[in-house]
């Protein structure tokens, strides 16, 4: 996979934003509040995203992908030296 520092940075920032959205979700999620209400009342005012994007975010293994990106970045740094 041909990745540049720019593409790694873009994906890293996207995953960090996903983490923030997931934190907002976890703060407000209770058993009796549906996900659509949490999206509409708490997430959309801060991060205007669609329901489809919200479900994509919730299904993304953020911590795993961030760890993979950091490994990839450290490998590129070693190759540059």
C-alpha positions, 0 to 999 in steps of 0.5 A, a space after each residue: 500500500 502506497 501511503 504518504 505522510 499526508 494520507 496518514 495524517 488525514 486518516 489519523 485526524 479522521 480517526 481522532 474526530 471519530 474518537 471524539 464523536 464516540 466519547 460524546 455518544 458514550 456520555 449521553 447513551 442510556 438504555 432508554 435513549 435511542 441512537 437517533 436522538 443522541 445523534 440529533 440532540 447532542 452530536 449533530 450540533 457539534 459535528 454535523 454528520 448524517 445518520 449513515 456516517 454516524 453508523 460508519 463511525 460506530 462500526 469503525 475499530 478506531 483504537 486498532 486503526 490508530 495503532 496501525 497508523 502509528 506503527 506505519 508512521 514509525 516504520 516510515 521514519 526508520 526508513 527515512 533515516 
